[in-house]
C-alpha cells in the first residue's frame, strides 16, 4: 500500500514540477 501511495505522490510531484516549470 505504501508503495502505491509513493507512486501516486511521485506522479503528483512531477505534475507540480511541470506546472512550476511552465510558469
C-alpha distance matrix in Angstrom:
0.0 3.8 5.4 5.2 6.3 8.7 10.0 10.9 12.3 14.3 15.6 16.7 18.3 20.1 21.4 22.7 24.3 26.0 27.3 28.7 30.3 31.9 33.4
3.8 0.0 3.8 5.4 5.0 6.1 8.6 9.9 10.3 12.1 14.2 15.2 16.1 18.2 19.9 20.8 22.0 24.2 25.5 26.5 28.1 30.0 31.4
5.4 3.8 0.0 3.8 5.4 5.1 6.3 8.8 9.8 10.5 12.4 14.3 15.1 16.4 18.5 19.9 20.7 22.6 24.4 25.5 26.7 28.6 30.4
5.2 5.4 3.8 0.0 3.8 5.4 5.1 6.4 8.6 9.8 10.7 12.5 14.1 15.4 16.8 18.5 19.8 21.3 22.8 24.4 25.7 27.2 29.0
6.3 5.0 5.4 3.8 0.0 3.8 5.4 5.2 6.1 8.6 9.9 10.6 12.1 14.2 15.4 16.4 18.1 20.0 21.1 22.4 24.2 25.7 27.1
8.7 6.1 5.1 5.4 3.8 0.0 3.8 5.5 4.9 6.0 8.5 9.8 10.2 12.1 14.1 15.1 16.0 18.2 19.7 20.7 22.1 24.1 25.6
10.0 8.6 6.3 5.1 5.4 3.8 0.0 3.8 5.4 5.1 6.2 8.7 9.8 10.5 12.4 14.3 15.1 16.6 18.5 19.9 20.9 22.6 24.6
10.9 9.9 8.8 6.4 5.2 5.5 3.8 0.0 3.8 5.4 5.1 6.2 8.5 9.8 10.6 12.3 14.1 15.4 16.6 18.4 19.9 21.1 22.8
12.3 10.3 9.8 8.6 6.1 4.9 5.4 3.8 0.0 3.8 5.4 5.1 6.1 8.6 9.9 10.5 12.1 14.2 15.3 16.4 18.2 19.9 21.2
14.3 12.1 10.5 9.8 8.6 6.0 5.1 5.4 3.8 0.0 3.8 5.5 5.0 6.1 8.6 9.8 10.3 12.3 14.2 15.2 16.2 18.2 20.0
15.6 14.2 12.4 10.7 9.9 8.5 6.2 5.1 5.4 3.8 0.0 3.8 5.4 5.1 6.3 8.7 9.8 10.6 12.4 14.3 15.3 16.6 18.6
16.7 15.2 14.3 12.5 10.6 9.8 8.7 6.2 5.1 5.5 3.8 0.0 3.8 5.4 5.1 6.2 8.6 9.9 10.6 12.4 14.2 15.3 16.7
18.3 16.1 15.1 14.1 12.1 10.2 9.8 8.5 6.1 5.0 5.4 3.8 0.0 3.8 5.4 5.1 6.1 8.6 9.8 10.5 12.2 14.1 15.4
20.1 18.2 16.4 15.4 14.2 12.1 10.5 9.8 8.6 6.1 5.1 5.4 3.8 0.0 3.8 5.4 4.9 6.2 8.6 9.8 10.4 12.2 14.3
21.4 19.9 18.5 16.8 15.4 14.1 12.4 10.6 9.9 8.6 6.3 5.1 5.4 3.8 0.0 3.8 5.4 5.2 6.2 8.7 9.8 10.5 12.5
22.7 20.8 19.9 18.5 16.4 15.1 14.3 12.3 10.5 9.8 8.7 6.2 5.1 5.4 3.8 0.0 3.8 5.4 5.0 6.2 8.5 9.8 10.7
24.3 22.0 20.7 19.8 18.1 16.0 15.1 14.1 12.1 10.3 9.8 8.6 6.1 4.9 5.4 3.8 0.0 3.8 5.4 5.2 6.1 8.6 10.0
26.0 24.2 22.6 21.3 20.0 18.2 16.6 15.4 14.2 12.3 10.6 9.9 8.6 6.2 5.2 5.4 3.8 0.0 3.8 5.5 5.0 6.1 8.7
27.3 25.5 24.4 22.8 21.1 19.7 18.5 16.6 15.3 14.2 12.4 10.6 9.8 8.6 6.2 5.0 5.4 3.8 0.0 3.8 5.4 5.0 6.3
28.7 26.5 25.5 24.4 22.4 20.7 19.9 18.4 16.4 15.2 14.3 12.4 10.5 9.8 8.7 6.2 5.2 5.5 3.8 0.0 3.8 5.4 5.2
30.3 28.1 26.7 25.7 24.2 22.1 20.9 19.9 18.2 16.2 15.3 14.2 12.2 10.4 9.8 8.5 6.1 5.0 5.4 3.8 0.0 3.8 5.5
31.9 30.0 28.6 27.2 25.7 24.1 22.6 21.1 19.9 18.2 16.6 15.3 14.1 12.2 10.5 9.8 8.6 6.1 5.0 5.4 3.8 0.0 3.8
33.4 31.4 30.4 29.0 27.1 25.6 24.6 22.8 21.2 20.0 18.6 16.7 15.4 14.3 12.5 10.7 10.0 8.7 6.3 5.2 5.5 3.8 0.0
